């Protein structure tokens, strides 16, 4: 996660000349939050799936 934030920081420095850099950063940070949320939800689904009983045929 920290590597992603460092990459975003480097990228923001390159785009800083643009007037929209601040708003772009906000959008990117919101995207990161969404991705983290999706990752957490997928992790909980995997944990729930792993706890299901196995049926023997």
Number of C-alpha atoms within 10 A of each C-alpha: 8 7 8 10 13 11 12 16 13 12 13 17 11 11 15 14 9 10 9 10 16 13 10 15 17 11 12 15 14 12 12 16 12 12 12 13 12 12 12 12 12 12 12 12 12 11 11 10 10 10 9 8 7 7 5 4 3
